[in-house]
Amino acid sequence: MPKIKTHRGAKKRFHLTASGKVKRGHSHARHILTKKTAKRKRKLDQNVLVSVADAPKVKAMLPYA
């Protein structure tokens, strides 16, 4: 049987935790930062978990993660 290919975009954007949950970063944190408050930029820098509804879709794109 052929191997399943990993979705290259998903590989760069998502990481799995030890318990199998999916972590992601925030968008809007790369440029046009001068108009954003320090609090907002600080929150955007933190990683969060992918929603429960979207996690199976992400896991399907990362078969060997």
C-alpha atoms as an extended CHARMM CRD file, in Angstrom:
* protein
*
        65  EXT
         1         1  MET       CA              0.0000000000        0.0000000000        0.0000000000  PROA      1               0.0000000000
         2         2  PRO       CA              1.2310000000        3.5140000000       -0.7250000000  PROA      2               0.0000000000
         3         3  LYS       CA              1.9400000000        5.8620000000        2.1410000000  PROA      3               0.0000000000
         4         4  ILE       CA             -0.4610000000        8.6950000000        2.9460000000  PROA      4               0.0000000000
         5         5  LYS       CA              0.9570000000       12.1170000000        2.1570000000  PROA      5               0.0000000000
         6         6  THR       CA              1.0750000000       14.7450000000        4.8730000000  PROA      6               0.0000000000
         7         7  HSD       CA             -0.6140000000       18.0430000000        4.0150000000  PROA      7               0.0000000000
         8         8  ARG       CA              2.4010000000       20.3600000000        3.8480000000  PROA      8               0.0000000000
         9         9  GLY       CA              0.4740000000       23.5000000000        4.8070000000  PROA      9               0.0000000000
        10        10  ALA       CA             -1.0200000000       21.7860000000        7.8640000000  PROA      10              0.0000000000
        11        11  LYS       CA              2.3960000000       20.4920000000        8.8990000000  PROA      11              0.0000000000
        12        12  LYS       CA              3.6760000000       24.0660000000        9.1190000000  PROA      12              0.0000000000
        13        13  ARG       CA              0.6570000000       25.3860000000       11.0350000000  PROA      13              0.0000000000
        14        14  PHE       CA             -0.3660000000       22.7050000000       13.5380000000  PROA      14              0.0000000000
        15        15  HSD       CA              1.3230000000       20.6070000000       16.2200000000  PROA      15              0.0000000000
        16        16  LEU       CA             -0.0360000000       17.7430000000       18.3090000000  PROA      16              0.0000000000
        17        17  THR       CA              0.2480000000       17.6660000000       22.0900000000  PROA      17              0.0000000000
        18        18  ALA       CA              1.1990000000       14.5340000000       24.0110000000  PROA      18              0.0000000000
        19        19  SER       CA             -2.4840000000       13.9020000000       24.8030000000  PROA      19              0.0000000000
        20        20  GLY       CA             -3.4360000000       14.1290000000       21.1170000000  PROA      20              0.0000000000
        21        21  LYS       CA             -4.9320000000       17.6090000000       21.0460000000  PROA      21              0.0000000000
        22        22  VAL       CA             -4.0300000000       19.9970000000       18.2160000000  PROA      22              0.0000000000
        23        23  LYS       CA             -2.2640000000       23.3120000000       18.8680000000  PROA      23              0.0000000000
        24        24  ARG       CA             -2.3160000000       26.2950000000       16.5450000000  PROA      24              0.0000000000
        25        25  GLY       CA             -1.0090000000       29.8340000000       16.4570000000  PROA      25              0.0000000000
        26        26  HSD       CA             -2.9800000000       33.0130000000       15.9100000000  PROA      26              0.0000000000
        27        27  SER       CA             -3.2610000000       34.9580000000       12.6800000000  PROA      27              0.0000000000
        28        28  HSD       CA             -2.8130000000       38.7570000000       12.4020000000  PROA      28              0.0000000000
        29        29  ALA       CA              0.4620000000       38.7540000000       14.3530000000  PROA      29              0.0000000000
        30        30  ARG       CA              2.9960000000       39.3400000000       11.5710000000  PROA      30              0.0000000000
        31        31  HSD       CA              2.6300000000       42.8880000000       10.2370000000  PROA      31              0.0000000000
        32        32  ILE       CA              0.6280000000       46.1180000000       10.6960000000  PROA      32              0.0000000000
        33        33  LEU       CA              1.3690000000       45.8220000000       14.4120000000  PROA      33              0.0000000000
        34        34  THR       CA              1.6140000000       49.5230000000       15.2540000000  PROA      34              0.0000000000
        35        35  LYS       CA             -2.1460000000       50.0150000000       15.4370000000  PROA      35              0.0000000000
        36        36  LYS       CA             -2.6430000000       46.9510000000       17.6780000000  PROA      36              0.0000000000
        37        37  THR       CA             -2.4830000000       47.2990000000       21.4350000000  PROA      37              0.0000000000
        38        38  ALA       CA              0.2470000000       45.6130000000       23.4740000000  PROA      38              0.0000000000
        39        39  LYS       CA             -2.3710000000       43.3920000000       25.1200000000  PROA      39              0.0000000000
        40        40  ARG       CA             -3.7180000000       42.2530000000       21.7400000000  PROA      40              0.0000000000
        41        41  LYS       CA             -0.2310000000       41.4960000000       20.3800000000  PROA      41              0.0000000000
        42        42  ARG       CA              0.6290000000       39.5640000000       23.5450000000  PROA      42              0.0000000000
        43        43  LYS       CA             -2.5220000000       37.4340000000       23.1840000000  PROA      43              0.0000000000
        44        44  LEU       CA             -1.7920000000       36.7840000000       19.4930000000  PROA      44              0.0000000000
        45        45  ASP       CA              1.6380000000       35.4260000000       20.4290000000  PROA      45              0.0000000000
        46        46  GLN       CA              0.1400000000       32.6230000000       22.5500000000  PROA      46              0.0000000000
        47        47  ASN       CA             -0.6940000000       29.2060000000       21.1180000000  PROA      47              0.0000000000
        48        48  VAL       CA             -4.1920000000       27.8180000000       21.6040000000  PROA      48              0.0000000000
        49        49  LEU       CA             -5.9670000000       24.5310000000       20.9470000000  PROA      49              0.0000000000
        50        50  VAL       CA             -7.9000000000       23.9160000000       17.7520000000  PROA      50              0.0000000000
        51        51  SER       CA            -11.6580000000       23.6360000000       18.3550000000  PROA      51              0.0000000000
        52        52  VAL       CA            -13.0450000000       20.1750000000       19.0210000000  PROA      52              0.0000000000
        53        53  ALA       CA            -15.0750000000       20.3260000000       15.7870000000  PROA      53              0.0000000000
        54        54  ASP       CA            -12.0410000000       21.1000000000       13.6080000000  PROA      54              0.0000000000
        55        55  ALA       CA             -9.5200000000       18.7770000000       15.2870000000  PROA      55              0.0000000000
        56        56  PRO       CA            -10.4860000000       15.6190000000       13.3120000000  PROA      56              0.0000000000
        57        57  LYS       CA            -10.0270000000       17.4780000000       10.0190000000  PROA      57              0.0000000000
        58        58  VAL       CA             -6.5570000000       18.6390000000       11.0380000000  PROA      58              0.0000000000
        59        59  LYS       CA             -5.5850000000       15.1650000000       12.2910000000  PROA      59              0.0000000000
        60        60  ALA       CA             -6.6180000000       13.6960000000        8.9440000000  PROA      60              0.0000000000
        61        61  MET       CA             -4.1500000000       16.0430000000        7.2360000000  PROA      61              0.0000000000
        62        62  LEU       CA             -1.3580000000       14.9430000000        9.6330000000  PROA      62              0.0000000000
        63        63  PRO       CA             -1.4870000000       11.1310000000        9.4510000000  PROA      63              0.0000000000
        64        64  TYR       CA              1.9510000000       10.5390000000       11.0350000000  PROA      64              0.0000000000
        65        65  ALA       CA              1.9290000000       13.3280000000       13.6510000000  PROA      65              0.0000000000
